[in-house]
Amino acid sequence: MPAEAADPSAPGSTGAPRSLIESGPMTESPLVKRLLWSGLLAGTGALASLLATRVAALIWTRVFGEEPPE
């Protein structure tokens, strides 16, 4: 197999990128990194909160046999 075909980031390659963000300026800027981290943290926190609420409501319903209080 030729060396250029083995590198998915080589120009003209049809392979998958090495990372989701390939732009050099985006990954080198501390401000952009901080904004990306804040967005990722907020998104995962929101998903965790939704999941925790649903699990708690399920447990409450199984234990008490009624809907949880608002």
N, C-alpha and C positions, 0 to 999 in steps of 0.2 A: 504494500500500500504506500503511495507517495506521501512524503512528509506534509505537503500542503493540504492534502485531503484530511489529514489527521487533526488539524487545528480548526475547530469550528468557528473561531473568530477571524480566520484569514479572509482577506477580500475575495469576494466571489463565492464564498463557502455557503452551503445551504444548511449547515448544522445549526444547532440551537446556540443562542448566546451564552456566554459564561455566567452572566448575572442578569438580573432583570433590568438594571439601569446601566447601560453601556456608555453613557455620555461622561467624558472625563471631567468637564467643569462641574457637572451636577454632583459627582461623587467626591470631588476635592474641596468643595466649599463647606466650611464649618456651619454656616447659617442654613444651607440647604439640608445638610445632614441632621441638624437639630430640628428643623421643621418636619423632615421625614420621620424622625424618631418620635416626635410629639404626635404626629398623625397616626403612626402605627400604635403607639401606646394608647391613644384615645380610642381607636377602633377596637383593639383587643379588649380594652377595659369595658367598652360598651357591650361587646359580645359576651364577656364573662358575666356582666351584670344581668343581661337578659337570660342567660342560661341559669344563673343562680336563682333568679326570681321564679322561673318555670319549675325548677327542681323543688324549691321551697313550697310552691303552691301545690305541687303533686304530693309531697310528703304531708302537708297540712290536710289535703283532701282525703288521703288514705287514713290518717290518724283520727281525724274528727268527723269525717263523713260529710263535710260541708265546705262551701267555698271559703277561702281565706278572707279576712277582713280587709277593707280598702285602706 
